[in-house]
Amino acid sequence: MPRDERERLIPTGTCWCGCGREVGLGKFFASGHDKTAEAAYMAVHHEASVARLLADTGYGPGSTETIRNAALNRGGWELCPRDCGYAGAPASITNHIRKHHQKEA
């Protein structure tokens, strides 16, 4: 299902990692618990391995599309405008430019 057609997620006031902790207004997770939930999901579904995740979802070796290209085409990622090959989310691009290209300006 395309990203814009999925149902909107609504915070419930309880941490979504399963710990039962109450969380603030508009939050899905207690601090750091998003990573706990991510690690638990990876353990359950992909042997706690990013390589297994990529292979299981069709982005492993020999696939027709890399996960990097999928992120660039459909995931909101961008290439660094300085043509260095770096790719990432817009905020990551900003940080990358500040750290690695500040002397070029």
N, CA, C and O atoms as a GROMACS GRO file, in nm:
protein
  420
    1MET      N    1   0.085  -0.118   0.000
    1MET     CA    2   0.000   0.000   0.000
    1MET      C    3   0.089   0.124   0.000
    1MET      O    4   0.183   0.131   0.079
    2PRO      N    5   0.062   0.222  -0.087
    2PRO     CA    6   0.142   0.345  -0.088
    2PRO      C    7   0.140   0.415   0.046
    2PRO      O    8   0.043   0.407   0.121
    3ARG      N    9   0.249   0.483   0.076
    3ARG     CA   10   0.265   0.549   0.206
    3ARG      C   11   0.150   0.641   0.239
    3ARG      O   12   0.106   0.644   0.354
    4ASP      N   13   0.101   0.717   0.143
    4ASP     CA   14  -0.003   0.816   0.172
    4ASP      C   15  -0.143   0.756   0.185
    4ASP      O   16  -0.237   0.827   0.220
    5GLU      N   17  -0.158   0.626   0.158
    5GLU     CA   18  -0.288   0.561   0.170
    5GLU      C   19  -0.302   0.481   0.299
    5GLU      O   20  -0.411   0.432   0.329
    6ARG      N   21  -0.196   0.467   0.376
    6ARG     CA   22  -0.204   0.392   0.500
    6ARG      C   23  -0.277   0.473   0.605
    6ARG      O   24  -0.277   0.596   0.602
    7GLU      N   25  -0.341   0.402   0.699
    7GLU     CA   26  -0.411   0.474   0.804
    7GLU      C   27  -0.314   0.555   0.889
    7GLU      O   28  -0.200   0.515   0.910
    8ARG      N   29  -0.361   0.667   0.936
    8ARG     CA   30  -0.279   0.754   1.020
    8ARG      C   31  -0.263   0.690   1.157
    8ARG      O   32  -0.361   0.644   1.216
    9LEU      N   33  -0.142   0.686   1.207
    9LEU     CA   34  -0.116   0.629   1.340
    9LEU      C   35  -0.143   0.736   1.445
    9LEU      O   36  -0.104   0.852   1.429
   10ILE      N   37  -0.209   0.695   1.550
   10ILE     CA   38  -0.246   0.786   1.659
   10ILE      C   39  -0.181   0.737   1.788
   10ILE      O   40  -0.202   0.622   1.827
   11PRO      N   41  -0.103   0.823   1.855
   11PRO     CA   42  -0.046   0.784   1.984
   11PRO      C   43  -0.159   0.752   2.083
   11PRO      O   44  -0.265   0.814   2.081
   12THR      N   45  -0.133   0.654   2.169
   12THR     CA   46  -0.236   0.608   2.262
   12THR      C   47  -0.214   0.652   2.405
   12THR      O   48  -0.301   0.633   2.490
   13GLY      N   49  -0.097   0.712   2.432
   13GLY     CA   50  -0.064   0.748   2.570
   13GLY      C   51   0.017   0.640   2.640
   13GLY      O   52   0.066   0.661   2.751
   14THR      N   53   0.031   0.524   2.575
   14THR     CA   54   0.109   0.414   2.629
   14THR      C   55   0.220   0.380   2.530
   14THR      O   56   0.197   0.381   2.409
   15CYS      N   57   0.338   0.352   2.580
   15CYS     CA   58   0.453   0.320   2.495
   15CYS      C   59   0.422   0.200   2.407
   15CYS      O   60   0.372   0.097   2.453
   16TRP      N   61   0.452   0.215   2.279
   16TRP     CA   62   0.422   0.110   2.181
   16TRP      C   63   0.522  -0.005   2.184
   16TRP      O   64   0.503  -0.103   2.112
   17CYS      N   65   0.628   0.002   2.265
   17CYS     CA   66   0.723  -0.110   2.270
   17CYS      C   67   0.667  -0.227   2.350
   17CYS      O   68   0.719  -0.338   2.342
   18GLY      N   69   0.562  -0.202   2.425
   18GLY     CA   70   0.502  -0.308   2.504
   18GLY      C   71   0.536  -0.304   2.651
   18GLY      O   72   0.493  -0.390   2.727
   19CYS      N   73   0.613  -0.203   2.694
   19CYS     CA   74   0.654  -0.196   2.834
   19CYS      C   75   0.542  -0.149   2.926
   19CYS      O   76   0.547  -0.170   3.047
   20GLY      N   77   0.440  -0.085   2.869
   20GLY     CA   78   0.328  -0.037   2.949
   20GLY      C   79   0.345   0.102   3.007
   20GLY      O   80   0.254   0.153   3.073
   21ARG      N   81   0.459   0.164   2.985
   21ARG     CA   82   0.487   0.296   3.040
   21ARG      C   83   0.397   0.401   2.974
   21ARG      O   84   0.372   0.396   2.854
   22GLU      N   85   0.349   0.496   3.055
   22GLU     CA   86   0.274   0.609   3.001
   22GLU      C   87   0.372   0.704   2.933
   22GLU      O   88   0.483   0.726   2.981
   23VAL      N   89   0.328   0.761   2.819
   23VAL     CA   90   0.412   0.855   2.746
   23VAL      C   91   0.337   0.985   2.726
   23VAL      O   92   0.215   0.990   2.738
   24GLY      N   93   0.412   1.090   2.694
   24GLY     CA   94   0.355   1.223   2.679
   24GLY      C   95   0.264   1.235   2.558
   24GLY      O   96   0.263   1.149   2.469
   25LEU      N   97   0.191   1.342   2.556
   25LEU     CA   98   0.098   1.374   2.449
   25LEU      C   99   0.170   1.374   2.314
   25LEU      O  100   0.274   1.439   2.298
   26GLY      N  101   0.116   1.301   2.218
   26GLY     CA  102   0.172   1.296   2.084
   26GLY      C  103   0.289   1.202   2.067
   26GLY      O  104   0.349   1.198   1.959
   27LYS      N  105   0.325   1.127   2.169
   27LYS     CA  106   0.440   1.037   2.160
   27LYS      C  107   0.393   0.892   2.148
   27LYS      O  108   0.292   0.852   2.206
   28PHE      N  109   0.470   0.814   2.072
   28PHE     CA  110   0.444   0.671   2.057
   28PHE      C  111   0.528   0.589   2.154
   28PHE      O  112   0.487   0.480   2.194
   29PHE      N  113   0.645   0.641   2.192
   29PHE     CA  114   0.740   0.564   2.271
   29PHE      C  115   0.796   0.648   2.386
   29PHE      O  116   0.807   0.770   2.377
   30ALA      N  117   0.831   0.580   2.495
   30ALA     CA  118   0.913   0.640   2.598
   30ALA      C  119   1.052   0.661   2.538
   30ALA      O  120   1.086   0.596   2.439
   31SER      N  121   1.131   0.749   2.595
   31SER     CA  122   1.262   0.781   2.542
   31SER      C  123   1.347   0.654   2.521
   31SER      O  124   1.370   0.578   2.614
   32GLY      N  125   1.393   0.634   2.397
   32GLY     CA  126   1.477   0.521   2.364
   32GLY      C  127   1.404   0.392   2.334
   32GLY      O  128   1.464   0.297   2.283
   33HIS      N  129   1.276   0.386   2.364
   33HIS     CA  130   1.201   0.261   2.348
   33HIS      C  131   1.166   0.231   2.202
   33HIS      O  132   1.130   0.118   2.171
   34ASP      N  133   1.177   0.330   2.114
   34ASP     CA  134   1.159   0.302   1.971
   34ASP      C  135   1.269   0.206   1.924
   34ASP      O  136   1.243   0.117   1.844
   35LYS      N  137   1.390   0.224   1.974
   35LYS     CA  138   1.500   0.136   1.938
   35LYS      C  139   1.482  -0.002   2.001
   35LYS      O  140   1.520  -0.103   1.942
   36THR      N  141   1.424  -0.007   2.120
   36THR     CA  142   1.394  -0.136   2.184
   36THR      C  143   1.293  -0.212   2.099
   36THR      O  144   1.311  -0.332   2.074
   37ALA      N  145   1.189  -0.144   2.055
   37ALA     CA  146   1.086  -0.207   1.971
   37ALA      C  147   1.145  -0.253   1.838
   37ALA      O  148   1.114  -0.361   1.789
   38GLU      N  149   1.231  -0.169   1.781
   38GLU     CA  150   1.295  -0.204   1.654
   38GLU      C  151   1.381  -0.329   1.670
   38GLU      O  152   1.375  -0.419   1.586
   39ALA      N  153   1.459  -0.336   1.776
   39ALA     CA  154   1.544  -0.453   1.800
   39ALA      C  155   1.460  -0.578   1.823
   39ALA      O  156   1.495  -0.686   1.776
   40ALA      N  157   1.350  -0.564   1.896
   40ALA     CA  158   1.262  -0.679   1.920
   40ALA      C  159   1.200  -0.728   1.789
   40ALA      O  160   1.194  -0.848   1.765
   41TYR      N  161   1.155  -0.636   1.706
   41TYR     CA  162   1.099  -0.673   1.576
   41TYR      C  163   1.202  -0.746   1.491
   41TYR      O  164   1.172  -0.849   1.431
   42MET      N  165   1.323  -0.692   1.488
   42MET     CA  166   1.429  -0.755   1.410
   42MET      C  167   1.460  -0.896   1.461
   42MET      O  168   1.485  -0.986   1.382
   43ALA      N  169   1.458  -0.913   1.593
   43ALA     CA  170   1.484  -1.044   1.651
   43ALA      C  171   1.375  -1.144   1.612
   43ALA      O  172   1.404  -1.259   1.580
   44VAL      N  173   1.251  -1.100   1.616
   44VAL     CA  174   1.138  -1.188   1.586
   44VAL      C  175   1.129  -1.222   1.437
   44VAL      O  176   1.104  -1.337   1.401
   45HIS      N  177   1.150  -1.123   1.351
   45HIS     CA  178   1.124  -1.142   1.209
   45HIS      C  179   1.246  -1.161   1.120
   45HIS      O  180   1.233  -1.212   1.009
   46HIS      N  181   1.365  -1.122   1.165
   46HIS     CA  182   1.481  -1.126   1.075
   46HIS      C  183   1.610  -1.170   1.144
   46HIS      O  184   1.718  -1.124   1.108
   47GLU      N  185   1.599  -1.258   1.243
   47GLU     CA  186   1.715  -1.313   1.311
   47GLU      C  187   1.807  -1.205   1.368
   47GLU      O  188   1.927  -1.227   1.382
   48ALA      N  189   1.750  -1.088   1.400
   48ALA     CA  190   1.826  -0.974   1.453
   48ALA      C  191   1.936  -0.930   1.358
   48ALA      O  192   2.041  -0.883   1.402
   49SER      N  193   1.913  -0.946   1.228
   49SER     CA  194   2.016  -0.918   1.129
   49SER      C  195   1.962  -0.827   1.019
   49SER      O  196   1.860  -0.857   0.957
   50VAL      N  197   2.030  -0.714   0.996
   50VAL     CA  198   1.990  -0.624   0.887
   50VAL      C  199   2.010  -0.694   0.753
   50VAL      O  200   1.930  -0.675   0.661
   51ALA      N  201   2.116  -0.775   0.740
   51ALA     CA  202   2.136  -0.850   0.616
   51ALA      C  203   2.018  -0.942   0.589
   51ALA      O  204   1.972  -0.952   0.475
   52ARG      N  205   1.968  -1.010   0.692
   52ARG     CA  206   1.852  -1.099   0.677
   52ARG      C  207   1.728  -1.018   0.640
   52ARG      O  208   1.650  -1.060   0.555
   53LEU      N  209   1.709  -0.902   0.702
   53LEU     CA  210   1.598  -0.814   0.669
   53LEU      C  211   1.600  -0.778   0.521
   53LEU      O  212   1.499  -0.788   0.452
   54LEU      N  213   1.716  -0.736   0.472
   54LEU     CA  214   1.727  -0.697   0.331
   54LEU      C  215   1.700  -0.815   0.239
   54LEU      O  216   1.629  -0.801   0.140
   55ALA      N  217   1.755  -0.931   0.271
   55ALA     CA  218   1.730  -1.050   0.189
   55ALA      C  219   1.583  -1.089   0.193
   55ALA      O  220   1.525  -1.122   0.090
   56ASP      N  221   1.522  -1.085   0.312
   56ASP     CA  222   1.381  -1.122   0.327
   56ASP      C  223   1.286  -1.029   0.252
   56ASP      O  224   1.177  -1.070   0.213
   57THR      N  225   1.327  -0.904   0.233
   57THR     CA  226   1.238  -0.807   0.168
   57THR      C  227   1.277  -0.778   0.023
   57THR      O  228   1.225  -0.684  -0.037
   58GLY      N  229   1.368  -0.858  -0.032
   58GLY     CA  230   1.401  -0.847  -0.173
   58GLY      C  231   1.507  -0.746  -0.208
   58GLY      O  232   1.520  -0.709  -0.324
   59TYR      N  233   1.584  -0.699  -0.110
   59TYR     CA  234   1.690  -0.602  -0.137
   59TYR      C  235   1.829  -0.661  -0.120
   59TYR      O  236   1.927  -0.586  -0.117
   60GLY      N  237   1.839  -0.791  -0.109
   60GLY     CA  238   1.969  -0.855  -0.091
   60GLY      C  239   2.047  -0.862  -0.221
   60GLY      O  240   2.004  -0.808  -0.323
   61PRO      N  241   2.163  -0.928  -0.217
   61PRO     CA  242   2.246  -0.941  -0.337
   61PRO      C  243   2.167  -1.002  -0.453
   61PRO      O  244   2.089  -1.096  -0.436
   62GLY      N  245   2.187  -0.945  -0.571
   62GLY     CA  246   2.119  -0.994  -0.689
   62GLY      C  247   1.980  -0.938  -0.711
   62GLY      O  248   1.914  -0.971  -0.810
   63SER      N  249   1.933  -0.853  -0.619
   63SER     CA  250   1.800  -0.795  -0.636
   63SER      C  251   1.803  -0.689  -0.745
   63SER      O  252   1.910  -0.637  -0.779
   64THR      N  253   1.688  -0.658  -0.799
   64THR     CA  254   1.681  -0.559  -0.907
   64THR      C  255   1.690  -0.416  -0.856
   64THR      O  256   1.721  -0.325  -0.933
   65GLU      N  257   1.665  -0.395  -0.727
   65GLU     CA  258   1.673  -0.260  -0.670
   65GLU      C  259   1.744  -0.267  -0.536
   65GLU      O  260   1.719  -0.358  -0.457
   66THR      N  261   1.832  -0.171  -0.510
   66THR     CA  262   1.897  -0.165  -0.380
   66THR      C  263   1.809  -0.090  -0.282
   66THR      O  264   1.723  -0.012  -0.322
   67ILE      N  265   1.830  -0.113  -0.154
   67ILE     CA  266   1.753  -0.041  -0.053
   67ILE      C  267   1.785   0.108  -0.058
   67ILE      O  268   1.698   0.191  -0.031
   68ARG      N  269   1.908   0.143  -0.093
   68ARG     CA  270   1.946   0.284  -0.106
   68ARG      C  271   1.865   0.351  -0.217
   68ARG      O  272   1.812   0.460  -0.196
   69ASN      N  273   1.855   0.287  -0.333
   69ASN     CA  274   1.777   0.345  -0.442
   69ASN      C  275   1.629   0.352  -0.408
   69ASN      O  276   1.561   0.448  -0.446
   70ALA      N  277   1.578   0.252  -0.337
   70ALA     CA  278   1.437   0.256  -0.296
   70ALA      C  279   1.413   0.375  -0.204
   70ALA      O  280   1.311   0.443  -0.215
   71ALA      N  281   1.507   0.401  -0.113
   71ALA     CA  282   1.493   0.516  -0.022
   71ALA      C  283   1.498   0.647  -0.100
   71ALA      O  284   1.425   0.741  -0.068
   72LEU      N  285   1.585   0.653  -0.201
   72LEU     CA  286   1.593   0.774  -0.283
   72LEU      C  287   1.467   0.793  -0.368
   72LEU      O  288   1.421   0.905  -0.386
   73ASN      N  289   1.412   0.684  -0.420
   73ASN     CA  290   1.297   0.693  -0.510
   73ASN      C  291   1.163   0.705  -0.437
   73ASN      O  292   1.071   0.771  -0.484
   74ARG      N  293   1.153   0.639  -0.321
   74ARG     CA  294   1.022   0.634  -0.254
   74ARG      C  295   1.024   0.664  -0.106
   74ARG      O  296   0.919   0.671  -0.043
   75GLY      N  297   1.142   0.682  -0.048
   75GLY     CA  298   1.151   0.697   0.096
   75GLY      C  299   1.183   0.836   0.146
   75GLY      O  300   1.207   0.855   0.265
   76GLY      N  301   1.185   0.934   0.057
   76GLY     CA  302   1.212   1.070   0.100
   76GLY      C  303   1.358   1.105   0.114
   76GLY      O  304   1.391   1.215   0.159
   77TRP      N  305   1.447   1.012   0.077
   77TRP     CA  306   1.590   1.041   0.083
   77TRP      C  307   1.630   1.129  -0.034
   77TRP      O  308   1.560   1.137  -0.135
   78GLU      N  309   1.744   1.196  -0.018
   78GLU     CA  310   1.800   1.283  -0.121
   78GLU      C  311   1.949   1.255  -0.135
   78GLU      O  312   2.012   1.200  -0.046
   79LEU      N  313   2.004   1.295  -0.250
   79LEU     CA  314   2.149   1.292  -0.269
   79LEU      C  315   2.207   1.425  -0.225
   79LEU      O  316   2.142   1.529  -0.237
   80CYS      N  317   2.329   1.421  -0.175
   80CYS     CA  318   2.399   1.544  -0.139
   80CYS      C  319   2.412   1.631  -0.263
   80CYS      O  320   2.456   1.583  -0.367
   81PRO      N  321   2.374   1.759  -0.253
   81PRO     CA  322   2.383   1.847  -0.370
   81PRO      C  323   2.527   1.879  -0.411
   81PRO      O  324   2.549   1.942  -0.514
   82ARG      N  325   2.624   1.838  -0.331
   82ARG     CA  326   2.765   1.864  -0.363
   82ARG      C  327   2.825   1.750  -0.446
   82ARG      O  328   2.946   1.746  -0.467
   83ASP      N  329   2.740   1.658  -0.493
   83ASP     CA  330   2.782   1.547  -0.582
   83ASP      C  331   2.891   1.459  -0.524
   83ASP      O  332   2.979   1.413  -0.596
   84CYS      N  333   2.885   1.435  -0.393
   84CYS     CA  334   2.985   1.348  -0.330
   84CYS      C  335   2.936   1.203  -0.320
   84CYS      O  336   3.012   1.114  -0.282
   85GLY      N  337   2.807   1.180  -0.354
   85GLY     CA  338   2.752   1.045  -0.349
   85GLY      C  339   2.679   1.011  -0.220
   85GLY      O  340   2.613   0.907  -0.212
   86TYR      N  341   2.688   1.097  -0.120
   86TYR     CA  342   2.618   1.072   0.006
   86TYR      C  343   2.468   1.080  -0.016
   86TYR      O  344   2.420   1.167  -0.089
   87ALA      N  345   2.394   0.989   0.048
   87ALA     CA  346   2.248   0.990   0.041
   87ALA      C  347   2.191   0.975   0.181
   87ALA      O  348   2.248   0.906   0.265
   88GLY      N  349   2.077   1.042   0.205
   88GLY     CA  350   2.013   1.030   0.334
   88GLY      C  351   1.888   1.116   0.342
   88GLY      O  352   1.850   1.182   0.246
   89ALA      N  353   1.827   1.114   0.458
   89ALA     CA  354   1.710   1.198   0.483
   89ALA      C  355   1.753   1.344   0.479
   89ALA      O  356   1.871   1.374   0.502
   90PRO      N  357   1.661   1.436   0.451
   90PRO     CA  358   1.700   1.578   0.441
   90PRO      C  359   1.779   1.629   0.561
   90PRO      O  360   1.877   1.702   0.543
   91ALA      N  361   1.740   1.593   0.682
   91ALA     CA  362   1.814   1.639   0.801
   91ALA      C  363   1.955   1.581   0.802
   91ALA      O  364   2.049   1.647   0.845
   92SER      N  365   1.970   1.457   0.756
   92SER     CA  366   2.103   1.396   0.748
   92SER      C  367   2.190   1.465   0.644
   92SER      O  368   2.310   1.482   0.664
   93ILE      N  369   2.129   1.505   0.533
   93ILE     CA  370   2.203   1.578   0.429
   93ILE      C  371   2.255   1.709   0.487
   93ILE      O  372   2.371   1.746   0.465
   94THR      N  373   2.169   1.780   0.559
   94THR     CA  374   2.210   1.907   0.621
   94THR      C  375   2.329   1.886   0.714
   94THR      O  376   2.426   1.961   0.708
   95ASN      N  377   2.322   1.785   0.800
   95ASN     CA  378   2.432   1.755   0.891
   95ASN      C  379   2.558   1.714   0.815
   95ASN      O  380   2.668   1.756   0.849
   96HIS      N  381   2.540   1.634   0.712
   96HIS     CA  382   2.653   1.589   0.630
   96HIS      C  383   2.725   1.709   0.568
   96HIS      O  384   2.848   1.717   0.573
   97ILE      N  385   2.649   1.800   0.509
   97ILE     CA  386   2.709   1.918   0.446
   97ILE      C  387   2.784   2.001   0.549
   97ILE      O  388   2.895   2.047   0.523
   98ARG      N  389   2.723   2.021   0.666
   98ARG     CA  390   2.787   2.099   0.772
   98ARG      C  391   2.918   2.035   0.816
   98ARG      O  392   3.017   2.105   0.838
   99LYS      N  393   2.920   1.902   0.829
   99LYS     CA  394   3.040   1.833   0.877
   99LYS      C  395   3.146   1.814   0.770
   99LYS      O  396   3.266   1.825   0.798
  100HIS      N  397   3.105   1.785   0.648
  100HIS     CA  398   3.202   1.741   0.547
  100HIS      C  399   3.227   1.840   0.434
  100HIS      O  400   3.324   1.826   0.361
  101HIS      N  401   3.142   1.940   0.420
  101HIS     CA  402   3.160   2.033   0.309
  101HIS      C  403   3.170   2.180   0.354
  101HIS      O  404   3.166   2.269   0.270
  102GLN      N  405   3.184   2.204   0.482
  102GLN     CA  406   3.183   2.341   0.532
  102GLN      C  407   3.299   2.425   0.479
  102GLN      O  408   3.285   2.546   0.465
  103LYS      N  409   3.412   2.364   0.448
  103LYS     CA  410   3.527   2.440   0.399
  103LYS      C  411   3.516   2.475   0.251
  103LYS      O  412   3.590   2.559   0.201
  104GLU      N  413   3.423   2.411   0.179
  104GLU     CA  414   3.406   2.434   0.036
  104GLU      C  415   3.333   2.564   0.005
  104GLU      O  416   3.347   2.618  -0.104
  105ALA      N  417   3.255   2.614   0.100
  105ALA     CA  418   3.169   2.730   0.074
  105ALA      C  419   3.245   2.859   0.056
  105ALA      O  420   3.185   2.964   0.034
   0.00000   0.00000   0.00000
